Amino acid sequence: MPPDFFIVGHPKCGTTALYEMLKAHPQVFMPALKEPHFFARESHERGRPSRRLPTTLEQYLALFAGARAGQRTGEASTSYLRSPAAAARIAELCTDAQIVAILREPAGFLRSLHLQLLQSGVETEPDLATAMGLEEARRSAAAGERGSFWRQALLYSQQVRYVEQLRSYAQRFGRERLLVLVYDDFRADNERTARDVLRFIGVDDTVALEHAQANPTVRVRDSKASEAVRAVTIGRGPLARETKALVKSVVPRPVRRGAVRTLTRTLVKRKPPPADEVLMAELRRRFTGQVQAASEYLQRDLVSLWGYDASHT
């Protein structure tokens, strides 16, 4: 059977922490693969398709084969909210699915997203303002290009069209089957927010829950070191593939994973620098209209909550 619910929030909005909390609930089943990206098929058409991601319906449904009778099943893919086709594809297979979306203040979200894309090697421009200035050229490069999934991720301003994204799901599933969370609430009290989700999907919301924090924002310490670690980890290139095969043959898997984490922590990651407040203010001015529209759509004052009123912008 296909999933009962989907977490469709953007990356860097608490989706991983929420996934971990729900996964631990005895009445909920979520697959070990946190982000199948199955309904954002663009993710399977990029230059190097992941062997981990399901590409057929049979492979996708197999992710949920371990669910016990009576469990609610769900998955969490951060590409589903920004994908122009994911809502329609989910509705085609799962007509009565429940949707959980998570929204974050646009300026902080885009800064955090930019740092993550730098860390993963998708983004090559270290300055956020410059990267956003490249959007038009990147849009032209991505248009009609096979494998444009990750290029689309670099179109930062498109990520925060919140009302357009939410309406895509509300039109297909109804507002009553769409739960919209605000990242600030989750950060302030992730247990309370998780219990809201448990009630929404119809399971016991009184069970003990563990607090979770996942994927903290980091900055790439050394881009060349980051690329080298990633190349060997995924076996990119003949030498890297040979190196990876040799390491796998002589080093136990837990030791390999520990070594990669250590290398990444010491050579690649470091705490992010303080935000550029001038840039943050400019982004708040730029996206004030989007926040006002989201406030009206959700009937909640996000303008004041996120500092997008006239006194702050």
KEKE-3310 file (N, C-alpha, C; in steps of 0.2 Angstrom, whole numbers, plus 5000, padded with zeros to 4 digits):
npx = (5004:5002:5010:5002:5003:5013:5028:5032:5040:5052:5070:5081:5072:5068:5063:5070:5072:5059:5055:5063:5057:5044:5046:5050:5039:5027:5016:5018:5025:5040:5051:5068:5075:5076:5073:5065:5061:5053:5041:5045:5051:5061:5072:5077:5082:5094:5111:5119:5111:5105:5109:5102:5089:5072:5066:5055:5038:5036:5048:5047:5036:5041:5048:5040:5037:5040:5030:5019:5003:4990:4998:5002:5008:5022:5032:5046:5051:5061:5060:5047:5039:5044:5044:5036:5027:5025:5014:5003:5007:5007:4994:4988:4992:4989:4975:4969:4978:4987:4995:5009:5017:5031:5036:5048:5055:5059:5072:5081:5080:5084:5098:5102:5100:5108:5121:5120:5119:5131:5139:5136:5140:5133:5131:5142:5146:5151:5146:5131:5123:5129:5126:5112:5111:5114:5103:5095:5103:5106:5093:5090:5100:5095:5083:5074:5084:5091:5091:5090:5087:5095:5099:5088:5086:5095:5089:5085:5075:5063:5060:5053:5040:5028:5013:5009:5014:5008:4995:4994:4994:4983:4973:4972:4970:4963:4960:4958:4966:4978:4992:5000:5015:5025:5042:5048:5039:5042:5055:5055:5048:5049:5043:5030:5025:5027:5018:5006:5007:5005:4992:4986:4988:4982:4986:4991:4994:5000:5011:5028:5040:5056:5067:5073:5086:5093:5104:5112:5115:5130:5146:5156:5172:5184:5183:5189:5194:5181:5176:5185:5183:5169:5170:5177:5169:5157:5162:5167:5173:5187:5199:5194:5184:5191:5198:5188:5183:5194:5195:5183:5185:5194:5191:5180:5162:5156:5168:5172:5162:5163:5176:5173:5164:5173:5183:5175:5170:5182:5189:5181:5169:5163:5158:5144:5147:5143:5127:5125:5119:5115:5112:5102:5092:5089:5084:5073:5065:5064:5056:5044:5031:5028:5028:5018:5007:5007:5004:4991:4985:4986:4980:4988:4999:5012:5020:5024:5029:5040:5047:5045:5038:5035:5044:5055:5059)
npy = (4994:5011:5026:5034:5047:5062:5071:5086:5097:5110:5108:5111:5115:5107:5095:5083:5080:5080:5068:5059:5059:5055:5042:5034:5031:5019:5017:5021:5020:5023:5023:5017:5024:5041:5051:5048:5054:5051:5056:5067:5067:5072:5071:5059:5060:5067:5070:5060:5048:5042:5026:5023:5028:5025:5020:5015:5011:4999:4997:5009:5006:4995:5000:5002:4989:4984:4988:4986:4978:4990:5001:5018:5024:5034:5046:5057:5069:5082:5088:5089:5100:5111:5105:5106:5096:5087:5086:5083:5071:5063:5064:5056:5043:5042:5046:5050:5055:5063:5078:5086:5101:5112:5128:5141:5156:5167:5173:5168:5155:5154:5157:5147:5136:5139:5137:5123:5118:5122:5114:5101:5101:5105:5119:5132:5144:5154:5166:5172:5182:5185:5172:5172:5182:5176:5169:5171:5168:5155:5149:5150:5141:5129:5127:5116:5107:5091:5082:5093:5094:5097:5110:5117:5118:5128:5140:5151:5161:5155:5146:5151:5153:5152:5152:5148:5135:5129:5130:5121:5109:5110:5111:5098:5089:5095:5108:5103:5091:5096:5100:5114:5118:5129:5133:5140:5137:5123:5123:5130:5121:5106:5094:5097:5101:5089:5081:5087:5084:5070:5069:5074:5064:5054:5045:5039:5052:5053:5046:5043:5054:5057:5071:5079:5084:5088:5088:5101:5118:5121:5127:5126:5121:5119:5119:5111:5100:5095:5091:5081:5072:5068:5063:5051:5045:5043:5037:5043:5045:5035:5033:5036:5027:5015:5017:5017:5004:4997:5001:4997:4983:4980:4987:4987:4991:4999:5006:5012:5022:5029:5035:5043:5052:5058:5064:5073:5081:5087:5092:5097:5103:5118:5129:5141:5157:5173:5180:5191:5205:5216:5210:5201:5210:5216:5204:5202:5213:5210:5199:5202:5203:5189:5184:5192:5187:5173:5175:5179:5169:5158:5163:5169:5179:5180:5190:5199:5189:5185:5196:5205:5217:5235:5242:5234:5231)
npz = (5000:4997:5005:5019:5023:5020:5022:5017:5018:5015:5014:5028:5037:5048:5044:5045:5058:5063:5055:5062:5075:5072:5067:5077:5084:5089:5082:5069:5054:5045:5031:5031:5022:5021:5012:4998:4987:4976:4970:4965:4951:4944:4951:4948:4936:4934:4931:4937:4942:4958:4965:4976:4976:4973:4957:4951:4953:4960:4967:4975:4983:4989:4999:5010:5014:5027:5036:5049:5052:5054:5056:5053:5038:5031:5023:5020:5010:5005:4992:4988:4990:4983:4970:4954:4950:4960:4969:4961:4956:4968:4972:4962:4965:4979:4984:4996:5004:5018:5021:5027:5029:5031:5035:5034:5039:5026:5023:5032:5030:5016:5017:5025:5017:5006:5012:5015:5002:4997:5005:5000:4988:4977:4975:4970:4971:4984:4990:4995:4991:4978:4972:4972:4963:4951:4947:4935:4924:4928:4927:4914:4909:4915:4909:4899:4900:4902:4918:4927:4940:4951:4947:4948:4961:4964:4961:4970:4974:4970:4979:4990:4987:4994:4996:4983:4982:4993:4989:4978:4984:4993:4983:4978:4989:4998:5011:5024:5024:5024:5034:5040:5046:5056:5056:5067:5078:5079:5082:5095:5103:5099:5103:5106:5094:5086:5092:5088:5075:5076:5081:5070:5060:5065:5076:5092:5103:5115:5118:5124:5118:5110:5110:5096:5085:5070:5056:5058:5053:5044:5038:5024:5026:5018:5002:4992:5000:5004:4991:4988:4998:4996:4983:4984:4993:4986:4975:4963:4947:4940:4948:4960:4962:4962:4973:4983:4982:4986:4999:5004:5004:5014:5026:5039:5038:5049:5054:5042:5040:5052:5050:5039:5044:5053:5045:5038:5048:5053:5041:5033:5038:5047:5060:5054:5048:5056:5051:5037:5040:5033:5020:5024:5028:5016:5009:5017:5013:5000:5000:5006:5001:4998:5011:5017:5009:5013:5026:5026:5019:5028:5039:5050:5059:5051:5047:5057:5066:5059:5057:5046:5045:5043:5052:5053:5040)
capx = (5000:5006:5010:4996:5005:5019:5031:5034:5043:5059:5076:5083:5066:5066:5060:5074:5071:5052:5055:5066:5053:5038:5049:5051:5032:5026:5010:5020:5031:5043:5056:5075:5077:5072:5070:5064:5060:5050:5036:5049:5055:5067:5078:5080:5084:5100:5117:5122:5106:5107:5107:5098:5083:5068:5064:5049:5033:5037:5054:5045:5031:5044:5051:5035:5035:5041:5025:5015:4996:4988:5003:5001:5015:5023:5039:5048:5056:5061:5059:5040:5036:5046:5043:5030:5023:5025:5007:4998:5009:5005:4987:4986:4992:4987:4970:4967:4984:4988:5001:5012:5021:5034:5038:5053:5056:5063:5079:5085:5079:5089:5105:5104:5099:5114:5126:5119:5121:5138:5142:5134:5144:5128:5132:5149:5147:5151:5143:5124:5120:5131:5123:5105:5111:5115:5097:5092:5107:5105:5086:5091:5104:5091:5077:5075:5090:5090:5095:5090:5084:5099:5100:5082:5087:5099:5084:5083:5069:5057:5059:5049:5033:5024:5006:5008:5016:5003:4988:4995:4992:4976:4968:4971:4969:4958:4963:4958:4971:4985:4994:5005:5019:5030:5048:5049:5036:5045:5062:5053:5045:5048:5039:5023:5024:5027:5011:5001:5007:5003:4985:4984:4988:4977:4989:4991:4999:5002:5017:5034:5044:5062:5068:5078:5089:5096:5107:5113:5118:5137:5149:5161:5179:5188:5179:5193:5193:5174:5175:5189:5179:5163:5172:5179:5163:5152:5166:5166:5179:5190:5203:5190:5180:5196:5200:5182:5182:5199:5194:5177:5187:5198:5189:5173:5158:5156:5174:5172:5157:5166:5181:5170:5162:5178:5186:5170:5170:5188:5192:5175:5163:5164:5152:5143:5149:5137:5123:5126:5113:5113:5109:5096:5087:5087:5080:5066:5062:5062:5051:5039:5025:5027:5026:5011:5002:5007:5000:4983:4982:4986:4977:4992:5003:5019:5024:5027:5033:5047:5051:5044:5034:5039:5049:5060:5061)
capy = (5000:5018:5030:5038:5054:5064:5077:5089:5104:5112:5107:5115:5117:5103:5089:5077:5080:5077:5061:5054:5058:5050:5035:5031:5030:5012:5016:5024:5017:5027:5019:5019:5029:5046:5055:5044:5059:5047:5060:5073:5062:5076:5069:5053:5062:5071:5067:5054:5045:5038:5019:5022:5031:5021:5023:5012:5011:4993:4999:5013:5003:4990:5004:5001:4982:4982:4991:4981:4980:4995:5007:5023:5024:5040:5047:5064:5071:5089:5091:5089:5106:5115:5102:5108:5091:5081:5086:5080:5064:5060:5063:5051:5037:5042:5051:5053:5056:5069:5082:5090:5106:5116:5134:5144:5163:5166:5175:5163:5148:5154:5157:5140:5132:5140:5134:5116:5117:5122:5108:5095:5102:5108:5126:5133:5151:5155:5172:5171:5188:5183:5166:5174:5186:5171:5165:5171:5164:5148:5147:5149:5135:5123:5126:5110:5102:5084:5082:5100:5094:5101:5117:5120:5120:5135:5146:5152:5165:5151:5141:5154:5155:5148:5151:5144:5129:5126:5129:5115:5103:5111:5110:5091:5085:5099:5111:5099:5086:5099:5103:5118:5120:5135:5131:5143:5133:5117:5124:5132:5115:5101:5089:5099:5101:5082:5079:5090:5079:5063:5069:5075:5058:5049:5040:5041:5057:5053:5041:5047:5056:5060:5077:5078:5089:5085:5093:5108:5122:5122:5131:5122:5124:5119:5116:5106:5094:5093:5088:5075:5067:5066:5059:5045:5042:5040:5033:5047:5044:5029:5032:5036:5020:5010:5018:5015:4997:4994:5003:4993:4976:4979:4991:4986:4997:5004:5010:5017:5027:5034:5039:5048:5057:5062:5068:5078:5086:5090:5095:5100:5107:5122:5133:5146:5164:5177:5182:5197:5208:5220:5206:5199:5215:5216:5199:5203:5218:5207:5194:5204:5201:5182:5183:5194:5182:5167:5177:5179:5162:5154:5167:5169:5185:5179:5197:5201:5184:5184:5203:5208:5223:5241:5244:5229:5230)
capz = (5000:4997:5011:5022:5024:5017:5025:5011:5020:5012:5018:5033:5040:5053:5042:5047:5066:5063:5053:5067:5080:5070:5065:5083:5087:5088:5077:5063:5050:5040:5029:5033:5017:5023:5006:4992:4981:4971:4966:4961:4947:4941:4955:4945:4929:4934:4928:4941:4946:4964:4965:4982:4976:4969:4951:4949:4958:4964:4971:4980:4988:4993:5005:5016:5015:5034:5040:5052:5051:5058:5057:5048:5034:5029:5021:5020:5004:5005:4986:4986:4991:4977:4964:4951:4948:4965:4972:4956:4956:4974:4972:4957:4968:4985:4983:5002:5008:5022:5019:5032:5026:5036:5032:5038:5037:5020:5023:5036:5026:5010:5020:5028:5011:5002:5015:5014:4995:4996:5008:4996:4981:4972:4974:4969:4973:4991:4992:4994:4986:4971:4970:4970:4957:4945:4946:4928:4920:4929:4925:4906:4908:4917:4904:4894:4901:4906:4924:4929:4946:4956:4945:4950:4968:4964:4960:4977:4975:4968:4985:4995:4984:4999:4995:4977:4984:4997:4985:4974:4988:4995:4978:4977:4995:5003:5016:5030:5024:5024:5040:5039:5052:5056:5059:5073:5083:5080:5086:5101:5106:5094:5105:5105:5086:5084:5094:5083:5069:5078:5081:5063:5056:5069:5081:5099:5103:5122:5119:5125:5112:5111:5107:5090:5081:5065:5051:5059:5048:5044:5032:5021:5028:5013:4996:4989:5004:5003:4985:4988:5003:4992:4977:4986:4996:4981:4970:4957:4944:4940:4954:4966:4962:4964:4980:4987:4982:4990:5006:5006:5004:5020:5031:5041:5037:5054:5054:5036:5042:5057:5047:5034:5048:5056:5040:5036:5053:5054:5035:5028:5041:5053:5061:5049:5051:5057:5045:5034:5042:5027:5015:5027:5028:5009:5007:5020:5009:4993:5000:5011:4998:4999:5018:5018:5006:5017:5032:5024:5017:5034:5044:5055:5057:5050:5045:5064:5069:5055:5056:5040:5046:5041:5056:5052:5033)
cpx = (5004:5005:5003:4997:5012:5021:5034:5038:5050:5064:5078:5077:5063:5063:5063:5072:5064:5051:5057:5061:5047:5040:5049:5044:5030:5020:5012:5026:5033:5049:5063:5077:5073:5069:5070:5064:5057:5045:5039:5054:5061:5073:5081:5083:5091:5106:5119:5116:5108:5105:5102:5091:5078:5066:5058:5044:5034:5043:5052:5041:5035:5048:5047:5033:5036:5035:5021:5007:4994:4992:5001:5008:5016:5030:5040:5053:5055:5060:5052:5037:5037:5045:5036:5025:5022:5017:5003:5000:5007:4998:4984:4987:4989:4981:4968:4973:4984:4995:5003:5018:5025:5037:5043:5053:5061:5070:5083:5085:5084:5096:5107:5104:5106:5120:5126:5121:5128:5142:5141:5137:5139:5129:5140:5151:5146:5147:5135:5121:5122:5127:5116:5105:5112:5109:5095:5097:5107:5098:5087:5095:5100:5086:5078:5080:5089:5094:5096:5088:5088:5100:5094:5083:5091:5095:5081:5076:5062:5055:5054:5042:5028:5017:5005:5009:5011:4996:4989:4993:4985:4971:4967:4969:4964:4962:4963:4963:4978:4986:5000:5009:5023:5036:5049:5045:5039:5052:5060:5051:5044:5043:5031:5021:5023:5020:5006:5001:5004:4995:4982:4983:4984:4980:4989:4996:5001:5008:5023:5038:5051:5063:5073:5080:5094:5099:5108:5117:5126:5140:5155:5168:5184:5184:5183:5193:5186:5173:5179:5185:5173:5165:5174:5173:5158:5156:5166:5173:5183:5194:5199:5186:5185:5197:5194:5182:5188:5197:5188:5180:5191:5196:5182:5169:5157:5162:5174:5168:5160:5172:5179:5168:5167:5182:5181:5170:5176:5191:5187:5171:5166:5158:5151:5145:5142:5133:5125:5119:5110:5109:5102:5090:5085:5083:5073:5062:5059:5056:5045:5032:5023:5025:5019:5006:5001:5003:4993:4981:4982:4982:4981:4997:5010:5024:5027:5031:5040:5050:5050:5039:5038:5044:5055:5063:5063)
cpy = (5006:5021:5033:5045:5056:5071:5080:5096:5104:5109:5112:5118:5112:5096:5082:5075:5077:5070:5057:5053:5054:5043:5031:5029:5023:5011:5019:5021:5022:5023:5022:5024:5035:5050:5051:5048:5056:5051:5066:5069:5066:5074:5063:5054:5066:5067:5061:5052:5041:5031:5018:5024:5026:5024:5020:5012:5004:4994:5004:5010:4998:4994:5003:4994:4980:4984:4985:4983:4985:5001:5012:5024:5031:5041:5055:5066:5079:5092:5092:5095:5111:5112:5104:5103:5086:5081:5082:5072:5060:5059:5058:5044:5036:5048:5054:5054:5062:5072:5086:5094:5110:5122:5137:5151:5163:5168:5170:5156:5148:5154:5150:5135:5133:5137:5126:5114:5117:5116:5102:5096:5104:5115:5127:5140:5152:5161:5171:5176:5187:5177:5168:5178:5182:5167:5165:5167:5156:5145:5146:5142:5129:5122:5121:5106:5096:5084:5089:5100:5099:5108:5120:5122:5126:5141:5148:5156:5160:5146:5144:5156:5150:5147:5147:5137:5125:5125:5123:5109:5104:5109:5103:5087:5089:5102:5107:5093:5089:5102:5107:5120:5126:5133:5134:5139:5127:5118:5126:5126:5110:5095:5091:5099:5094:5079:5081:5086:5073:5064:5070:5068:5052:5043:5043:5046:5058:5049:5046:5048:5059:5066:5076:5084:5086:5090:5100:5112:5123:5126:5126:5125:5124:5115:5110:5099:5091:5089:5081:5070:5064:5062:5052:5041:5039:5037:5037:5047:5038:5028:5032:5030:5015:5010:5016:5008:4994:4995:4998:4985:4975:4982:4989:4992:5002:5009:5015:5023:5032:5038:5044:5054:5062:5066:5074:5083:5090:5094:5099:5105:5112:5126:5139:5153:5168:5179:5189:5201:5213:5216:5203:5204:5216:5210:5199:5208:5214:5202:5196:5202:5194:5181:5186:5190:5176:5169:5176:5172:5157:5157:5167:5175:5183:5185:5199:5196:5184:5191:5206:5214:5229:5243:5240:5229:5237)
cpz = (5000:5003:5013:5022:5021:5021:5019:5012:5016:5017:5023:5037:5046:5051:5044:5054:5066:5061:5058:5073:5078:5069:5071:5087:5085:5083:5070:5060:5045:5038:5031:5028:5018:5017:5000:4986:4975:4967:4963:4956:4943:4945:4952:4938:4929:4932:4931:4945:4952:4964:4971:4981:4971:4963:4948:4955:4963:4969:4977:4985:4992:5000:5011:5017:5023:5038:5043:5051:5056:5059:5051:5045:5031:5026:5021:5015:5004:4998:4984:4986:4985:4970:4961:4950:4954:4968:4967:4956:4962:4974:4967:4960:4975:4986:4990:5007:5012:5021:5025:5029:5031:5032:5037:5035:5031:5020:5026:5032:5020:5012:5022:5022:5007:5005:5014:5006:4993:4999:5004:4989:4976:4970:4974:4971:4981:4994:4991:4990:4979:4968:4968:4964:4950:4943:4938:4924:4921:4927:4917:4905:4910:4912:4899:4895:4905:4912:4927:4936:4951:4954:4947:4957:4969:4963:4966:4978:4974:4974:4989:4992:4988:4997:4988:4978:4988:4994:4981:4978:4991:4990:4977:4983:4999:5008:5023:5030:5023:5031:5039:5045:5051:5060:5066:5079:5084:5084:5093:5106:5101:5097:5104:5098:5084:5086:5090:5077:5070:5078:5074:5059:5060:5073:5088:5100:5111:5123:5121:5119:5114:5107:5101:5087:5076:5060:5052:5054:5049:5038:5030:5023:5022:5007:4993:4993:5004:4997:4985:4992:4999:4986:4979:4989:4991:4975:4963:4954:4945:4946:4960:4967:4964:4971:4985:4987:4986:4997:5009:5008:5011:5026:5033:5040:5042:5055:5048:5038:5047:5054:5042:5039:5051:5051:5038:5041:5054:5047:5032:5032:5046:5054:5056:5052:5052:5051:5043:5035:5036:5022:5018:5027:5021:5007:5011:5016:5003:4994:5005:5008:4999:5007:5020:5015:5010:5024:5031:5023:5023:5040:5051:5054:5057:5049:5052:5066:5066:5054:5050:5040:5044:5045:5056:5045:5030)
residu = (MET:PRO:PRO:ASP:PHE:PHE:ILE:VAL:GLY:HIS:PRO:LYS:CYS:GLY:THR:THR:ALA:LEU:TYR:GLU:MET:LEU:LYS:ALA:HIS:PRO:GLN:VAL:PHE:MET:PRO:ALA:LEU:LYS:GLU:PRO:HIS:PHE:PHE:ALA:ARG:GLU:SER:HIS:GLU:ARG:GLY:ARG:PRO:SER:ARG:ARG:LEU:PRO:THR:THR:LEU:GLU:GLN:TYR:LEU:ALA:LEU:PHE:ALA:GLY:ALA:ARG:ALA:GLY:GLN:ARG:THR:GLY:GLU:ALA:SER:THR:SER:TYR:LEU:ARG:SER:PRO:ALA:ALA:ALA:ALA:ARG:ILE:ALA:GLU:LEU:CYS:THR:ASP:ALA:GLN:ILE:VAL:ALA:ILE:LEU:ARG:GLU:PRO:ALA:GLY:PHE:LEU:ARG:SER:LEU:HIS:LEU:GLN:LEU:LEU:GLN:SER:GLY:VAL:GLU:THR:GLU:PRO:ASP:LEU:ALA:THR:ALA:MET:GLY:LEU:GLU:GLU:ALA:ARG:ARG:SER:ALA:ALA:ALA:GLY:GLU:ARG:GLY:SER:PHE:TRP:ARG:GLN:ALA:LEU:LEU:TYR:SER:GLN:GLN:VAL:ARG:TYR:VAL:GLU:GLN:LEU:ARG:SER:TYR:ALA:GLN:ARG:PHE:GLY:ARG:GLU:ARG:LEU:LEU:VAL:LEU:VAL:TYR:ASP:ASP:PHE:ARG:ALA:ASP:ASN:GLU:ARG:THR:ALA:ARG:ASP:VAL:LEU:ARG:PHE:ILE:GLY:VAL:ASP:ASP:THR:VAL:ALA:LEU:GLU:HIS:ALA:GLN:ALA:ASN:PRO:THR:VAL:ARG:VAL:ARG:ASP:SER:LYS:ALA:SER:GLU:ALA:VAL:ARG:ALA:VAL:THR:ILE:GLY:ARG:GLY:PRO:LEU:ALA:ARG:GLU:THR:LYS:ALA:LEU:VAL:LYS:SER:VAL:VAL:PRO:ARG:PRO:VAL:ARG:ARG:GLY:ALA:VAL:ARG:THR:LEU:THR:ARG:THR:LEU:VAL:LYS:ARG:LYS:PRO:PRO:PRO:ALA:ASP:GLU:VAL:LEU:MET:ALA:GLU:LEU:ARG:ARG:ARG:PHE:THR:GLY:GLN:VAL:GLN:ALA:ALA:SER:GLU:TYR:LEU:GLN:ARG:ASP:LEU:VAL:SER:LEU:TRP:GLY:TYR:ASP:ALA:SER:HIS:THR)
# end
